[in-house]
Amino acid sequence: MHIKVFGACCSKCTRMYAYAEEIIKEQGLDATLDKVTDIKEQMRYGIMSLPALVIDEKVVSAGRMLSKKDMETYMCK
């Protein structure tokens, strides 16, 4: 699984990245995690608002802060 958290260095984006790290560790997921700040990469995915979560090249959330529980639901399917 490849997980990308899109966003600048705002608190919501940083928190979502931390949630993703925690979920990977707690659930023992075989996943790579990237924090993406490049606007060109963001546009390639059609993401117009941040933060955003992309799992295996699919945008699953954009423009809202996800709770850890919501992120876990997406990541542990």
BATORNU-928574 format. One record per residue: x negated, y negated, z negated of N, C-alpha, C in turn; residue in one letter. Coordinates in pm, whole numbers. Layout:
BEGIN
rec n.c1 X | n.c2 Y | n.c3 Z | ca.c1 X | ca.c2 Y | ca.c3 Z | c.c1 X | c.c2 Y | c.c3 Z | aa A $
...
// end
This chain:
BEGIN
rec n.c1 -85 | n.c2 117 | n.c3 0 | ca.c1 0 | ca.c2 0 | ca.c3 0 | c.c1 -89 | c.c2 -123 | c.c3 0 | aa M $
rec n.c1 -50 | n.c2 -222 | n.c3 77 | ca.c1 -124 | ca.c2 -349 | ca.c3 83 | c.c1 -29 | c.c2 -460 | c.c3 41 | aa H $
rec n.c1 -65 | n.c2 -530 | n.c3 -65 | ca.c1 18 | ca.c2 -635 | ca.c3 -122 | c.c1 -54 | c.c2 -768 | c.c3 -106 | aa I $
rec n.c1 22 | n.c2 -868 | n.c3 -59 | ca.c1 -33 | ca.c2 -1003 | ca.c3 -46 | c.c1 59 | c.c2 -1100 | c.c3 -120 | aa K $
rec n.c1 -2 | n.c2 -1184 | n.c3 -203 | ca.c1 71 | ca.c2 -1291 | ca.c3 -269 | c.c1 25 | c.c2 -1420 | c.c3 -202 | aa V $
rec n.c1 119 | n.c2 -1490 | n.c3 -141 | ca.c1 89 | ca.c2 -1614 | ca.c3 -71 | c.c1 116 | c.c2 -1732 | c.c3 -162 | aa F $
rec n.c1 24 | n.c2 -1827 | n.c3 -163 | ca.c1 46 | ca.c2 -1948 | ca.c3 -238 | c.c1 -84 | c.c2 -2019 | c.c3 -269 | aa G $
rec n.c1 -68 | n.c2 -2145 | n.c3 -301 | ca.c1 -183 | ca.c2 -2226 | ca.c3 -341 | c.c1 -213 | c.c2 -2194 | c.c3 -487 | aa A $
rec n.c1 -273 | n.c2 -2282 | n.c3 -554 | ca.c1 -312 | ca.c2 -2257 | ca.c3 -693 | c.c1 -209 | c.c2 -2310 | c.c3 -793 | aa C $
rec n.c1 -82 | n.c2 -2307 | n.c3 -755 | ca.c1 22 | ca.c2 -2351 | ca.c3 -848 | c.c1 46 | c.c2 -2243 | c.c3 -953 | aa C $
rec n.c1 110 | n.c2 -2279 | n.c3 -1059 | ca.c1 130 | ca.c2 -2185 | ca.c3 -1170 | c.c1 218 | c.c2 -2067 | c.c3 -1129 | aa S $
rec n.c1 319 | n.c2 -2090 | n.c3 -1046 | ca.c1 408 | ca.c2 -1981 | ca.c3 -1004 | c.c1 333 | c.c2 -1879 | c.c3 -919 | aa K $
rec n.c1 252 | n.c2 -1926 | n.c3 -827 | ca.c1 176 | ca.c2 -1836 | ca.c3 -741 | c.c1 74 | c.c2 -1757 | c.c3 -823 | aa C $
rec n.c1 8 | n.c2 -1825 | n.c3 -915 | ca.c1 -90 | ca.c2 -1760 | ca.c3 -1000 | c.c1 -23 | c.c2 -1655 | c.c3 -1088 | aa T $
rec n.c1 94 | n.c2 -1686 | n.c3 -1140 | ca.c1 167 | ca.c2 -1591 | ca.c3 -1225 | c.c1 212 | c.c2 -1469 | c.c3 -1145 | aa R $
rec n.c1 260 | n.c2 -1490 | n.c3 -1022 | ca.c1 301 | ca.c2 -1377 | ca.c3 -939 | c.c1 183 | c.c2 -1285 | c.c3 -908 | aa M $
rec n.c1 68 | n.c2 -1343 | n.c3 -882 | ca.c1 -51 | ca.c2 -1262 | ca.c3 -857 | c.c1 -86 | c.c2 -1180 | c.c3 -981 | aa Y $
rec n.c1 -79 | n.c2 -1243 | n.c3 -1097 | ca.c1 -109 | ca.c2 -1173 | ca.c3 -1222 | c.c1 -8 | c.c2 -1060 | c.c3 -1245 | aa A $
rec n.c1 120 | n.c2 -1084 | n.c3 -1217 | ca.c1 221 | ca.c2 -979 | ca.c3 -1229 | c.c1 185 | c.c2 -861 | c.c3 -1138 | aa Y $
rec n.c1 145 | n.c2 -891 | n.c3 -1016 | ca.c1 111 | ca.c2 -784 | ca.c3 -921 | c.c1 -6 | c.c2 -702 | c.c3 -975 | aa A $
rec n.c1 -107 | n.c2 -769 | n.c3 -1028 | ca.c1 -222 | ca.c2 -698 | ca.c3 -1086 | c.c1 -177 | c.c2 -606 | c.c3 -1200 | aa E $
rec n.c1 -91 | n.c2 -658 | n.c3 -1287 | ca.c1 -43 | ca.c2 -580 | ca.c3 -1401 | c.c1 36 | c.c2 -458 | c.c3 -1354 | aa E $
rec n.c1 123 | n.c2 -476 | n.c3 -1257 | ca.c1 207 | ca.c2 -367 | ca.c3 -1208 | c.c1 121 | c.c2 -258 | c.c3 -1146 | aa I $
rec n.c1 23 | n.c2 -297 | n.c3 -1065 | ca.c1 -66 | ca.c2 -199 | ca.c3 -1002 | c.c1 -135 | c.c2 -116 | c.c3 -1110 | aa I $
rec n.c1 -185 | n.c2 -182 | n.c3 -1213 | ca.c1 -257 | ca.c2 -112 | ca.c3 -1320 | c.c1 -161 | c.c2 -25 | c.c3 -1402 | aa K $
rec n.c1 -48 | n.c2 -81 | n.c3 -1444 | ca.c1 47 | ca.c2 -8 | ca.c3 -1530 | c.c1 108 | c.c2 113 | c.c3 -1460 | aa E $
rec n.c1 137 | n.c2 99 | n.c3 -1331 | ca.c1 203 | ca.c2 207 | ca.c3 -1257 | c.c1 104 | c.c2 301 | c.c3 -1188 | aa Q $
rec n.c1 -24 | n.c2 265 | n.c3 -1192 | ca.c1 -126 | ca.c2 347 | ca.c3 -1128 | c.c1 -110 | c.c2 353 | c.c3 -977 | aa G $
rec n.c1 -69 | n.c2 242 | n.c3 -918 | ca.c1 -45 | ca.c2 238 | ca.c3 -774 | c.c1 -176 | c.c2 239 | c.c3 -696 | aa L $
rec n.c1 -174 | n.c2 307 | n.c3 -583 | ca.c1 -286 | ca.c2 304 | ca.c3 -491 | c.c1 -260 | c.c2 186 | c.c3 -397 | aa D $
rec n.c1 -308 | n.c2 69 | n.c3 -436 | ca.c1 -275 | ca.c2 -52 | ca.c3 -362 | c.c1 -394 | c.c2 -148 | c.c3 -360 | aa A $
rec n.c1 -400 | n.c2 -225 | n.c3 -253 | ca.c1 -494 | ca.c2 -336 | ca.c3 -247 | c.c1 -413 | c.c2 -463 | c.c3 -263 | aa T $
rec n.c1 -472 | n.c2 -563 | n.c3 -327 | ca.c1 -402 | ca.c2 -687 | ca.c3 -357 | c.c1 -486 | c.c2 -803 | c.c3 -308 | aa L $
rec n.c1 -423 | n.c2 -893 | n.c3 -234 | ca.c1 -490 | ca.c2 -1013 | ca.c3 -185 | c.c1 -409 | c.c2 -1136 | c.c3 -222 | aa D $
rec n.c1 -479 | n.c2 -1243 | n.c3 -254 | ca.c1 -415 | ca.c2 -1374 | ca.c3 -271 | c.c1 -448 | c.c2 -1453 | c.c3 -146 | aa K $
rec n.c1 -346 | n.c2 -1500 | n.c3 -77 | ca.c1 -364 | ca.c2 -1567 | ca.c3 51 | c.c1 -327 | c.c2 -1714 | c.c3 35 | aa V $
rec n.c1 -422 | n.c2 -1802 | n.c3 68 | ca.c1 -399 | ca.c2 -1946 | ca.c3 61 | c.c1 -407 | c.c2 -2014 | c.c3 197 | aa T $
rec n.c1 -444 | n.c2 -1939 | n.c3 298 | ca.c1 -463 | ca.c2 -1993 | ca.c3 433 | c.c1 -329 | c.c2 -2022 | c.c3 499 | aa D $
rec n.c1 -309 | n.c2 -2147 | n.c3 537 | ca.c1 -182 | ca.c2 -2191 | ca.c3 598 | c.c1 -157 | c.c2 -2121 | c.c3 731 | aa I $
rec n.c1 -262 | n.c2 -2093 | n.c3 807 | ca.c1 -245 | ca.c2 -2024 | ca.c3 936 | c.c1 -193 | c.c2 -1882 | c.c3 915 | aa K $
rec n.c1 -243 | n.c2 -1816 | n.c3 813 | ca.c1 -196 | ca.c2 -1681 | ca.c3 780 | c.c1 -49 | c.c2 -1687 | c.c3 734 | aa E $
rec n.c1 -18 | n.c2 -1787 | n.c3 657 | ca.c1 120 | ca.c2 -1807 | ca.c3 611 | c.c1 214 | c.c2 -1825 | c.c3 730 | aa Q $
rec n.c1 175 | n.c2 -1905 | n.c3 826 | ca.c1 258 | ca.c2 -1930 | ca.c3 943 | c.c1 271 | c.c2 -1805 | c.c3 1030 | aa M $
rec n.c1 168 | n.c2 -1723 | n.c3 1033 | ca.c1 172 | ca.c2 -1599 | ca.c3 1111 | c.c1 285 | c.c2 -1508 | c.c3 1062 | aa R $
rec n.c1 313 | n.c2 -1512 | n.c3 933 | ca.c1 421 | ca.c2 -1433 | ca.c3 877 | c.c1 556 | c.c2 -1506 | c.c3 879 | aa Y $
rec n.c1 556 | n.c2 -1630 | n.c3 922 | ca.c1 679 | ca.c2 -1708 | ca.c3 926 | c.c1 723 | c.c2 -1757 | c.c3 789 | aa G $
rec n.c1 631 | n.c2 -1763 | n.c3 696 | ca.c1 662 | ca.c2 -1808 | ca.c3 560 | c.c1 665 | c.c2 -1959 | c.c3 557 | aa I $
rec n.c1 781 | n.c2 -2014 | n.c3 519 | ca.c1 797 | ca.c2 -2159 | ca.c3 518 | c.c1 791 | c.c2 -2219 | c.c3 378 | aa M $
rec n.c1 807 | n.c2 -2137 | n.c3 274 | ca.c1 799 | ca.c2 -2189 | ca.c3 138 | c.c1 733 | c.c2 -2086 | c.c3 48 | aa S $
rec n.c1 668 | n.c2 -2137 | n.c3 -54 | ca.c1 588 | ca.c2 -2054 | ca.c3 -143 | c.c1 646 | c.c2 -2056 | c.c3 -283 | aa L $
rec n.c1 613 | n.c2 -1958 | n.c3 -364 | ca.c1 529 | ca.c2 -1843 | ca.c3 -340 | c.c1 599 | c.c2 -1739 | c.c3 -254 | aa P $
rec n.c1 520 | n.c2 -1646 | n.c3 -200 | ca.c1 576 | ca.c2 -1540 | ca.c3 -117 | c.c1 505 | c.c2 -1409 | c.c3 -148 | aa A $
rec n.c1 579 | n.c2 -1301 | n.c3 -128 | ca.c1 525 | ca.c2 -1167 | ca.c3 -151 | c.c1 541 | c.c2 -1086 | c.c3 -24 | aa L $
rec n.c1 431 | n.c2 -1028 | n.c3 23 | ca.c1 430 | ca.c2 -944 | ca.c3 142 | c.c1 379 | c.c2 -806 | c.c3 102 | aa V $
rec n.c1 455 | n.c2 -704 | n.c3 136 | ca.c1 415 | ca.c2 -567 | ca.c3 107 | c.c1 412 | c.c2 -489 | c.c3 237 | aa I $
rec n.c1 296 | n.c2 -433 | n.c3 266 | ca.c1 275 | ca.c2 -356 | ca.c3 389 | c.c1 325 | c.c2 -432 | c.c3 512 | aa D $
rec n.c1 281 | n.c2 -557 | n.c3 520 | ca.c1 308 | ca.c2 -646 | ca.c3 634 | c.c1 454 | c.c2 -691 | c.c3 646 | aa E $
rec n.c1 536 | n.c2 -667 | n.c3 545 | ca.c1 676 | ca.c2 -711 | ca.c3 547 | c.c1 697 | c.c2 -816 | c.c3 438 | aa K $
rec n.c1 751 | n.c2 -932 | n.c3 476 | ca.c1 782 | ca.c2 -1037 | ca.c3 379 | c.c1 903 | c.c2 -990 | c.c3 299 | aa V $
rec n.c1 885 | n.c2 -971 | n.c3 169 | ca.c1 996 | ca.c2 -926 | ca.c3 85 | c.c1 1054 | c.c2 -1039 | c.c3 2 | aa V $
rec n.c1 980 | n.c2 -1148 | n.c3 -13 | ca.c1 1031 | ca.c2 -1264 | ca.c3 -86 | c.c1 951 | c.c2 -1387 | c.c3 -46 | aa S $
rec n.c1 1021 | n.c2 -1499 | n.c3 -33 | ca.c1 953 | ca.c2 -1625 | ca.c3 -4 | c.c1 1034 | c.c2 -1740 | c.c3 -64 | aa A $
rec n.c1 962 | n.c2 -1834 | n.c3 -122 | ca.c1 1025 | ca.c2 -1955 | ca.c3 -171 | c.c1 1084 | c.c2 -1947 | c.c3 -311 | aa G $
rec n.c1 1058 | n.c2 -1836 | n.c3 -381 | ca.c1 1106 | ca.c2 -1830 | ca.c3 -519 | c.c1 1012 | c.c2 -1747 | c.c3 -604 | aa R $
rec n.c1 1008 | n.c2 -1783 | n.c3 -730 | ca.c1 927 | ca.c2 -1711 | ca.c3 -827 | c.c1 1000 | c.c2 -1584 | c.c3 -866 | aa M $
rec n.c1 936 | n.c2 -1470 | n.c3 -844 | ca.c1 995 | ca.c2 -1342 | ca.c3 -882 | c.c1 958 | c.c2 -1308 | c.c3 -1026 | aa L $
rec n.c1 1049 | n.c2 -1244 | n.c3 -1095 | ca.c1 1016 | ca.c2 -1192 | ca.c3 -1228 | c.c1 928 | c.c2 -1069 | c.c3 -1210 | aa S $
rec n.c1 862 | n.c2 -1030 | n.c3 -1316 | ca.c1 778 | ca.c2 -910 | ca.c3 -1309 | c.c1 865 | c.c2 -788 | c.c3 -1276 | aa K $
rec n.c1 983 | n.c2 -782 | n.c3 -1333 | ca.c1 1073 | ca.c2 -670 | ca.c3 -1307 | c.c1 1114 | c.c2 -664 | c.c3 -1160 | aa K $
rec n.c1 1146 | n.c2 -779 | n.c3 -1101 | ca.c1 1182 | ca.c2 -783 | ca.c3 -959 | c.c1 1064 | c.c2 -740 | c.c3 -872 | aa D $
rec n.c1 945 | n.c2 -786 | n.c3 -906 | ca.c1 827 | ca.c2 -748 | ca.c3 -829 | c.c1 803 | c.c2 -598 | c.c3 -839 | aa M $
rec n.c1 822 | n.c2 -544 | n.c3 -959 | ca.c1 802 | ca.c2 -401 | ca.c3 -979 | c.c1 900 | c.c2 -321 | c.c3 -891 | aa E $
rec n.c1 1023 | n.c2 -369 | n.c3 -879 | ca.c1 1121 | ca.c2 -303 | ca.c3 -795 | c.c1 1073 | c.c2 -296 | c.c3 -650 | aa T $
rec n.c1 1019 | n.c2 -404 | n.c3 -597 | ca.c1 968 | ca.c2 -407 | ca.c3 -461 | c.c1 845 | c.c2 -318 | c.c3 -445 | aa Y $
rec n.c1 756 | n.c2 -323 | n.c3 -543 | ca.c1 627 | ca.c2 -256 | ca.c3 -531 | c.c1 633 | c.c2 -106 | c.c3 -558 | aa M $
rec n.c1 735 | n.c2 -60 | n.c3 -628 | ca.c1 741 | ca.c2 81 | ca.c3 -669 | c.c1 850 | c.c2 158 | c.c3 -595 | aa C $
rec n.c1 884 | n.c2 115 | n.c3 -476 | ca.c1 986 | ca.c2 185 | ca.c3 -397 | c.c1 932 | c.c2 317 | c.c3 -350 | aa K $
// end
